[in-house]
Amino acid sequence: MRSPTTPHPTPELPPELVLAIDVGGTDMKSALADPSGALLGVRRTATPARTAVAGESIVQRSAELLAEYRAAWPDHSIGAIGLIAPGLVDEVTGVGIYSANLGWRDFPFAERLQQATGLPVTYGHDVGAAGDAEMRFGAARGLDDVVVMIIGTGIAGAVFAGGERVRASGYAGELGHALVPGGLDCSCGLHGCLETVGSAGAIACRYSGLSGLTVSGARGVFAAAANGDTIARRVIDDAVAALAFSVAQLVAILGTEAVVIGGGLAQAGEALFGPLRQQVEKNLSFHRRPVLLSAQMGQDAGLIGAALRARSLLDTP
Ligand SMILES: [Zn+2]
């Protein structure tokens, strides 16, 4: 029987946090995230050297990071972990299918990190997570049919149809390795991949090769083009043509309403977006006209997406 007295006021509990970890080729970025998605204590630490079983060192380091965050935030509880990485990722099973840079094949990240920490774990794709963050909080907020393209050294994408990210067991979103007219030999073994002409890395590399001049990345090539350098202009035109081809393909196949561009190349601003918009228009007729948007979530987009995934483990009974 209930006592008629007023109940004891429950002490104010600090909000439950989740740990987000973004594994890269050289660094692991990590942070805690509160229920609003705000990141706390963002850190960058070296990615550990590979152990005999590639992937195991990442699990050990992630468990250490958890302990370090617990020690630094003793008044908070950490309820779940969202781990993200590049390569082919099966987000449903939590398995790292393949990473060329980091060396694993079919490594069960979610299962191993769960065993090591006792917490629920999600394992996801880094660019997919960045795309999730743009959809929830960023440039693509409120939209359903969206492609998020991260254009840096290479090109990776997150494809959303009807508001859902297309996963295809980890094989969707490889925009950088879709063939385009004018594409060149690719490190993946194909000839003609988009990222061999359309990436920031390719723009800098092709310009140096054709002009014999060293340049400070794609940014330097855009600056040269603005000063009338015809080689720089041609390299950028080639990149724009290749990107516009891929964007028009996506629009025709998926009815994409917005293309969100992030990564280093997006910093070119209108020098990229203006010509790209014009070229995409030329490649379309009756099709939907996609808006081209600059990504808004910045360098920590992946961490924010990883935190969203981890949070979903707490919110699902
Ligand atoms: Zn390729």
Residues whose N, C-alpha, C, O or C-beta is under 5 A from the ligand:
A	BS01	ZN	G176 H177 C186 C188 L190 C193
